[in-house]
């Protein structure tokens, strides 16, 4: 059974977006057994650093395997289930490239854009760069439902999660195909369960801190 490690608590703002949700979503899609355990949000100690050198989450344990970084964890989980990644070399390569594209070509722009985006303070200096990424992404998706040729995969878990904040902030308003793509992904029961479970986890953290 895979153990997914996350924080015991986070402030309200990031709830529903903390990156253990990517792993929860993948495990739900794959139907793999897992448990969720916590490390303290405050006072991250040497045991945490030994498993995640940047003091972040998520990381996983699976027998003798301990792995950090959500992208690496998603690829590890995907290789356990044909639901998330095809078994032929060409199909696996296609899924892998789109997962890495979500991290290296989209999220590396969208996250700093998000952090410096302040309503009422004029144009975001990263706005043009982000729009160029979305234009290329929109063209690449074309008329397909999912990015990999084989269909829904772990690449879509990463890509759709990466696009959730830009969708909320209106950055996808001129890209209806990308809006429909994200909404299609988030309508999946596995995402809904992962999302609800994460919110419940942090609500339990609220109660623990209050007591």
Secondary structure, DSSP 4 states (H G I P E B T S, - for coil): -EEEEEES---TTTTTTSTHHHHHHHHHHHT--EEEEEE-SSS--HHHHHHSTTS-S-EEEETTEEEESHHHHHHHHHTT-TTTS-SSHHHHHHHHHHHHHIIIIIIHHHHHHHHH--TTS---TTHHHHHHHHHHHHHHHTT-SSSSTTSS-HHHHHHHHHHHHHHHTTTTTT-HHHHHHHHHHHTSHHHHHHHHHHHHHHHHHHHHHH-
